[in-house]
């Protein structure tokens, strides 16, 4: 696949009405967006609809996307928001509680880092991020206090930070 | 939860691990806290990286659905945020340009009129040139007798006028130009669609009267910038409505520009993506009919700023100095840009 053009250029082209730019963003980012929606909702039809919503929003209002954040990040954040909202609206049993599935393409070091997390941290972040659970629900599931649940989430994210694509984020504890 | 959101609160928020009620509270607490807002943004970006664990190809037919839905939201080729109310008639665009140029003229000091400008000599000679062109255009509109040789070149047709007005008091020159340009505007405001679509001469070319109005809008903008440069003032930025007309016109004439430059690519295609306010995206076959199928890939995609593209078309910016991106046949792209200046009579 050809290298993706810089995000700033793609946003300029989207604003100009170039649907070729939308196609390019979709080509590169749709596995990320769709994959996350599917992981959180475990519903292929819902995942497709949510993925569609993310990209149509990008086309409709490209000027809302900040230039100091990568498009991949912005699209992922939006996909996650929509997927979690979908889950909570249906009060579905959180489908994402299990460990992250074998990914199609992801950093081996990220997978290893996830697997290397202490079990409670791994469960906490999996339930929260991929399961759409609130920290209170994580606390209940793990039989810990709300504060302890938030601490586990903070520690897990901090541990994974070194293995995640960053945008100037420095590790913290 | 603390009144001041803690790091742990921000992490939970970044992971989406708070319920709606708590999210609203946290966001209101962060509203006046730019430092924590920035921390949250960084945490959200980091959390988004977790998505890399679960990538999965979407269903093959999803893209077609997205494209269809996107096109319903906003037609391709249309600049985002462009409202129908932004669009100007050719008359309104020219009226704004005439008003803007008149305002520029009234800001000039006696010394300013003697400053040098390209091609015509002094600022006052440029105005004499524009007066001659108003005469030319009015003749094409039937307001008064047409110039004897309408095919004469754009610079040549005004040489006699420049000499005639060279020492006439400035006030008289300005008054003459103002009256002529208002006469042309009066015609444009009253002409119906059929009249505007009827043919007229523009030197060696035959164009519609409607096109003449856009050409005049282009010219007044370009010459306005000639005067501003002579004065050391910033260049003028056309408003969205005028820029839309100008870019659409310039894109329409790309095949003409190529022909005037001695190039011929009748079976090649180009996609022009002009960025910035008033820009847009167009597919062109490089003969005189536009491409109708938005989905067909072009031989070259040219991406450039809309205003700078128009500057190249008026020969106020060298094609080599244009900040441009090509995708596809770069040689074809360069040929298109280098020929654009053929549209400018000056």
Interface residues (C-beta under 8 A of the other chain):
Chain A: X5 X9 X12 X13 X14 X15 X16 X17 X18 X19 X20 X21 X22 X23 X26 X30 X31 X32 X33 X34 X35 X36 X38 X39 X44 X47 X48 X51 X52 X55 X56 X59 X60 X61 X62 X63 X69 X70 X72 X73 X76 X77 X79 X80 X81 X84 X88 X100 X101 X103 X104 X105 X106 X107 X110 X111 X114 X125 X128 X129 X130 X132 X133 X134 X135 X136 X138 X147 X150 X151 X153 X154 X157 X160 X161 X164 X165 X166 X167 X168 X169 X172
Chain B: X7 X8 X9 X11 X12 X14 X15 X16 X17 X18 X19 X20 X22 X41 X42 X43 X44 X45 X46 X47 X48 X49 X50 X51 X52 X53 X54 X55 X56 X57 X58 X59 X62 X63 X65 X66 X67 X69 X70 X71 X73 X74 X75 X76 X77 X78 X79 X80 X81 X271 X273 X274 X275 X276 X279 X280 X281 X294 X301 X303 X306 X325
